[in-house]
Amino acid sequence: MANRHLSRSIVLQSLFEWDLNALDKKATADVLERNVSEFAPNKTDKPFMDKLLDGVMAKQSELDLVIEKAAPDWPIDRISPVDRNILRLGLYELLFADRKEVPAKVAINEAIELAKKFGGENSSRFVNGVLGAVYKEIGEPGKEEQGKKRKKDIPFDQMPIQRLAGAVVYAEHEGQLYLALVHDIFGHWTLSKGKIEDEETVEEGAIREIKEEMGLDISIESELGNNEYVASHPELGKVRKQVHYFLAAASYSDIKLEQKGGLDDAKWFKVADILELNFYEDILPIVTKAITMLVGRGAK
């Protein structure tokens, strides 16, 4: 069964790339095609994604006017690129989608979930406030209707597990410690990671993935820990992604970011500047632990 939440996430990613890179609107179709190939290769819901993206593009100026009226203290250019495109997507579904296909409450709830997943600390409240104001303005359509029952989620302990590995990669250069980080299209700096192949150990998987993603040869030094999160897979549904992280050394050399959807930059950062960056909540403790270890070594 098609996963509409995943489809909306892919459309949001495409809108973000269009907005951030000031692309021509006609180019969004190519961006969507690339993102679908990366994140939903079976393309089971491609017609829905095409319709949603085309609709937002066609109504963008009208949607922006609605946003400005609903949030007068926040001009469009002051709203973060992620949040304003979540609002565009959510408002399009709220105002222009077929309500039999997307009830008003579903449009709002889906936008809030996107904000929780991809936005900042206050994004979900902001999106909820703007869409809620518009919802009241248009007469709260469907308020008395009962939305379709969602398919019962698979229990956590029965979800398929995907193993991944990554590393906090550091280098020494001119007496300074640097960390190599990748940047995703939703505005977060994070750690390079990827799936472990069946025949690989977690260490081998981390070494291979970082070589492929950043072009760096690493030497693993110690374990940093694990984290786990639930993600939507286009074919498997909800899956548990278990990520094993290491501390790894590399030479201070040019990073060559692999050209693929989801990431748009990679850089070396001085350790002193790291904690000022925008990290996901589950990544920050891993990075902090690595920095503590590295600084502790220098203090001995």
Secondary structure, DSSP 8 states (H G I E B T S, - for coil): ---HHHHHHHHHHHHHHHHHTT--GGGHHHHHHHHHHHH-TT-TTHHHHHHHHHHHHHTHHHHHHHHHHH-TTS-GGGS-HHHHHHHHHHHHHHHTS-TTTS-HHHHHHHHHHHHHHHS-TTHHHHHHHHHHHHHHHTT-TTTT-----------GGGS-EEEEEEEEEEEEETTEEEEEEEEETTS-EE--EEE--TT--HHHHHHHHHHHHH---EEEEEEEEEEEEEEEETTTEEEEEEEEEEEEEE-S--------TTEEEEEEEEHHHHTTS---TTTHHHHHHHHHHHHHHHH-
